[in-house]
Amino acid sequence: METATKPNHIGRKISRIRELRGMKQETLAEELGISQQAVSKIEQSEKIEDDKLEQIANILGVTKEGIENFSDEAVLNIIGNTYHVDNSSAVNYGCTFNPIDKLIEAHEENKKLYERLLKSEQDKITYLEKLLNK
């Protein structure tokens, strides 16, 4: 039994990487110094010249080999193997501090601020009473 292999469509891979990077065709076109229509044509091409591919790879922040070896399945496998959601309502995002400690710190800071404001108001009242008594 023979397995059908997908053709190595470089343009489609460029398109997917560009989309994953959140980049529009217009932005890539501007960086390449060509029109958006030319980028569209590149993304429809099955093969691209090595120097143009290298230039596109640099703009996308990947290597030429990264584009050539890109696979949607690999991306989905990486996401599937690294992102797990448990069924509880509280999702742990790997907090590097104790939130309760931060809450207590914030409460203490608010308390100190309130005490300073209260002292300032008392000083104002004392000053105004002194002015009235004169």
Buried (B, 14 or more C-beta within 10 A) or exposed (E): EEEEEEEEBBBBBBBBBBEEBEBEBEBBBBBBEBEBEBBBEBBEBEEBEEEBBBBBBEBBEBEBEEBEEBEEEEEEEEEEEEEEEEEEEEEEEEEEEEEEEEEEEEEEEEEEEEEEEEEEEEEEEEEEEEEEEE
